[in-house]
Amino acid sequence: MKFLSHTLDNGLEIVAEQNDAAHSLGVGFFVRAGARDETDEIAGVSHFLEHMVFKGTPRRSAEDVNREFDELGAHYNAFTSEENTVYYAAVLPEYQDPTIDLLADIMRPSLREDDFQMEKKVIIEEIQMYADQPPFGMDDKIKEIHYGTHPLARSVLGTVDTVSALSTDQMHQYFTSRYSPGNVFVSAAGKVDFDALVKQVTECCGDWESQPISRDIPPVDSKATFHHVYRESASQQYILQLADAPASENKDRFAAKLMATMLGDDSGSRMYWEMVDPGLAESASVGHYEYLGAGMFFSWISCDPGASAANYQRAAQLQEQAEQDGFTAEELRQAQSKVKARVVLGSERPRNRLFNVGGNWMQRREYRSVADDLASVDAVTLDDVHRVLAEYPLTRHSTVVIGPLEEWAE
């Protein structure tokens, strides 16, 4: 495999992991535009804009876009997160040219007023739907109470109020700034014809006008707080906890992921054996999530309301035990095997490698091969894990408890 890169005159970058042995191609446009780039006034605009991109261009109607993707046999979609919006497709290599033409075209959408008003209703329904499903919007609430006014506290979906008040002019202004070529890059993986890719992207995107753009990355000033919410309609009690963790640019992110695997993987971890296997909780897990300038350990427990207080205490005991006594060499070995297996199995498909190549370029402007990731996982020692626990204590967390219990004694 080879890593190749090229930058157009207008600043748009192209990065690719070329694998001549692959039988498919994954390609995507990565935009540095997410919830953290918004203001409170336009919260949700990044996700809203993602929807609008598929509503047609000066060259294609919305029906044309969907039909042409289908004609190419493409597996295509898009997603918006706190930090980026990604539009991607996985196709057979012979369809590289028309796929680039189609993806590049939708990156310059018409943003018509009638489409805007229609899609606004869809977005509002989506916000309301998530508020009615577990954990009932509390995954956003816990970020808000933990991070306060930090940009990472914003909901990706926005709120009913902010989306309802959003205007097409505001979306146009946001699009012009965030979708500037210097803030966008093309990532590809698999059986890529890189020379043709550069030529195609240059023809489709070379005349995009560049705009100066930056991203605010303030330091995190988190607060450990507790929040109880009564939800009569819920059948289970949900316990969400959020603690600070290594950021995406921190080399300790690998130790953080292994620690989360040992403590709270959804199979074979301390929380699993303590709560899930004996039937005390339906689910109990910990995950490490990384962002620019910040990271988080996100814990989740769902269980019968009558068992929730005891499970809350069990989780606290496991956190304290990890901080005081650490983990064993055998636990680390098992976690390393598990994480490496996921890395390898996930790399079997070019579409998955697309997200790995693009994600690393988005966060750190670096290329990492599968071998690089495996070596980094193998290099983690127990001292690394214990240092992370000391620097980012799990016991310093924000907690949100939601469910049918009217009262909760912390």
N, C-alpha and C positions, 0 to 999 in steps of 0.2 A: 504494500500500500504506500501511496505517496501523498504528502500534503502539499497543496499548491495554493497560491494566493495572487491576487491582482487588485489594483485600485484604479478606478476610472478617474479621469481628470476632474470630475465634479465631486470626488470624495467617496463615492459608493464603492465598498469593498466586496470582493468575491473570494470566498475560501472554500476549499474542497478537499475531501479525502477520497482519492482515486483508488478504486479497487477493481482491477481488470477481471478478477475472477467472479465478481458479483453478477447476478442476473437481473438486477433492477437498479433503479436510481431514485434517490430521495433528494428533493430540492425545496428550498424555502426562502422567503423574504423575512428577515428578522428586523423588527423595528424597535428601537429603544424608546418605547412609549408604553407606560403602564400607570397603575394607580398612583404610584409615588411621584409621577411627573405632573399630576393634576393640581388644581387648587380646590379648596372646599366648595367653591362656587360651581365648578364644572366636574365634580366628582362623578365618575362613571363614564366620562366621555371616551376614554380609550376603548373600553368594551363596546360601547355603543357604535363607535367608528368601525370596529371590527365587523359588526353586523352590516354596516352600510357599504363596506367594501364589496360585498357580494351582491349589491343591488343594481349593478350596472355601471357602464362607462360610456364615454362618447362613442365608442366602437361597438359595444355589446350591451344587450339588455340583460336583466337578471336571469331570464330563461336561457339566453345564449351561454352565459357563464356556466350554469349548471349542466346544460346539454353538452357543451364542449368538454368539460371535465369527464363526463360520463363516456363520451365517445373515445376519449383517450384511455379509458379503463383505469382512471386515476383513483387512488385512495387519497382524498384531499380533505382538508379541514383548516381551522384556524383556532387560536386560543389567545386569551389576554391574561396576564398575570400582574403582580405588583410592579414588575420591571420591564416587561416587554410584550409585544404583540407579534405573533408568528403566523404566517400563511404558508402552507406547505402542500406538497403533493408527492406521492410515490407512484412511479410509472415504469414501464418498460423503457430501456435505454433509447430505442428508436424514436420515442416521443419526446425527447429532451427539448427539441426546438419549439414545437407548438406549446409545450407546457410552460416554458419560459415566457413565450409571447403572452399566454393567458394570465399567468401570475403577475407579470409586469404590468399588464393592462389594468387589472383590477386594483393595482396599487395606486392608480390615478382615477378614483371613482368619480361619478357625476355628482353625488351628494344632492340629489334632487329633493325639493321641499316636500312633495307628496310622499316619497319613499321615507323621508325623515319622520314625518308625522305618523305614518303607519308603523314604522319600526319602533318608534317610541312606545307605542302601546304594547308591543311584544316585550320590550325590555322591562317595562313596569310589571307586566305579568310574571316575567322571570324573577324579578326581585321578590314579588309577593309569594311566588311558589317556593323559593328558597327559605323565606321566612316561615313557611308552614311545614317545612321538613326538618328533621333532626340535623344539626343541633339548633335549629330555629334562629339562625342568624348570629348565634353566640360565638362562632369562629371568627366573625368580624368584630364582635363586641369585645372579645378578650384582647385583640390587638389594640383596640382603641383605649381600653383602660390600662394596658401595660405600657404602650408607647406614647400615649398622650397626643401631643400635636405633631409628632414625627410623621413624615410622609408615609412610612410603612403602615401607619395606623388606618389608612384609608381603605375602604371597601373597593374591590375591583368592580363590583356591579354599580356602585354608587347607591343613592337612596331614591325613594319615590319622589321626594321633593326636588332633589338636584336634577334628576333626569327629566322630570316634568317641566322644570324651568329652563332646560337647555335649549338654545336656539341654533339654527343652522349656521348663523354667523360665527357663533362661538366654536362650533365644530370645524368650520372652514379655517378659522385662525389656528386652532390646535393642530389640524392636519398640516397646514402649511409649514408650521415650525417643526413638529415632531417627525413628519414623513419626508424631511429634507434628505437628500442622498448621503450627506455626511452622518446621518443618524440611522441609516439603513444599511444592511449588508445582505448579500446572497450567500447561503451556505448550501453545499451539496455533498452527497456521499454515495458511494456505490460505483457503478460502471459509468463514470462521468467522462465525457469528451471535454476536457477543460479548455482547450483552445476554442472549440466551438462555443462553449459556455461564455467565455469572455466576449467573443464576437456577438453573441446573441444578446447578452446583457447590455453591451455597449450600444447596440442598435436600438434596443427597447428603452434604455434608461439614461443613455449618455447625455440627453438634452434636458434632463431634470435640473431645475434651477436650485442651487445650493443656498441654504439659509444658515446663519450662525445659530448654534443650539448647544445647550449645556444641561447638566443634570445636577440638582442640589443633593449632596450626600452629607447631611449634618450628622453629628455624633448622636448616639442613642442615649437618652436619659430616661431609662425605664423605671417604673414604679411597681413594687410588689403589692398587689391589692386583691381583695376578695369581693365577689359579686354573686348574690343569690337571686335567681329568677324563678317565680312560680309559674308553671305552665300546666294548667289543669288538663289539657287535652293530651299531654304526653303520657305514654304508657311506661316509659323507662326514665330513670334519672341519668343525666349526663354530667360528667365531671371533666372539664377542660382546664388544662394548665399550660402556661406559657412561661418559659425561662430564657434568658439570654444565652447565646451560643456563638461559636466562631463564625465569622462572616465568610463570604465567598472568596475573598482574597487572602484568607488566613490558611496557612498550611495545616493547621490543626483541624481543619474541616474533616479530614479522613479519620482522625482519632474520635471526633465527635460523632461521626456516623457509626463507627464501630461501637462506641459506648451506648448509643441509642439502640443498636441491634442487640447488645447483650442485655440491656435492661428492659427494652420494650418492643422487641420484634413481635409480629403477630403470630409467631410460632417458635417454640423453643427458647424463650427468653425468661428472665426472672418474673416479670409481670404475668406472662402467659402461664407459667407453672403455678404461680401463686393464686391467680384469680380466674383465668379462663378455663384451664384444664379441669379444676375441681368444680366448675359450674357456678362459681360465685359471681362471675360477670360474663356478659355476652362478648364484650371486647375490651381489651386493655392494651394500649400501645404507646410508644414514644417514637417520634421521628425528628430528624435534624433537617432544618430548612435553612438555606443560605441565601443571603442577599448582599448587595454592595454596601459595605459599612456596617452590616448587622447580620446576626443569625438568630435562630430560635430553636429551642427544644419544645416541641408541641406534644403534650400528653393528652390522651383520650381514654375515658372509661365510660362504658354504658352498661347498666345493670338494673336489676329489680330495685325499685325505690327502697324497699325494706333492707336491702343489703348495701346501699350506697354509703352510709356512714362508716361501716366497717371497711369497705373497699377504699374509701378515702384515707383511712388510717393505715391500711396495708400499703398503699402507694407511698405515703409519707415515710413509713418505716423502711421501705425498699430504697427510697431516695437517700435517707440518712445512712443506711447501711453501705450504699455505694460510695458515699462521700467519706465515711469513716474507715471502711475496711477495703474498699476498692474491689477489683475483680480478680479472677484467677487466670493463670496462663492458659488453662484449658478452655475457659469461656472465650478468651480472646482468639484462640486458634479456631474455635468453632465459628465465631462471628466473622473472622477473616475468610474462612472457606465459604460461608454463606454469601457474603458480599461479593467475593470474587466470582462465584458461580452466577450471581445476578448480572455482574458486569459482562461476563463472557456470553451468557445466554442472550442478554439484551443487545449484544453487538452483532448477532447473527443476521439481522435485517438492516439493510442500508437506511431505511426510514428511521430506525432507532439511532444509528450512528449520526444521521443528520442532526438530531437534537443534541447529541453529545458534542459534535464538532461546533454547532452553532451556539450551544450554551456556554462552552468554554470561551469562545470568541466574544460572546456578549459580555461575560463577567470579567474576563481577565485578558482578553486579546491574546490567547495562547492556544496552541494546538496540543492535544493530548491523545495519544494512541491508546488502544486497549492495554497494551503492555505497560504504558506509563501509569495507568490507573491501577493495574494489578500490582506493580512495584510499590506504588504509594501505599496501598492497603497492607502489603506484606511488611513494609518498613515501620508500621505503627507498633510501638511497644506499650507495655502496661504503664510505664512511666509517663508516656505521652497521654494515655487515657486519664490517668490520675491527675496529671497537670491540668487537663481540660476541666475535670470535675472541681478542682480547687479554684480555677480562674472563673468558671461559669457554674456556680453551685445550683444544682437542681432544686434545692430547698428554697431558693430565692425566686419565687414564681408568683405570677398572678393566677387566680383561680376563678372560674365561672362555673356555677352549679345550676343546672336548669332541669326542671321536671315537675311531677305532680306533688312533691312535698312542699307544703305551705311554709314550713319553717326549717331552718338548718342551723345547727349549733356547730360553729367552726372548731 
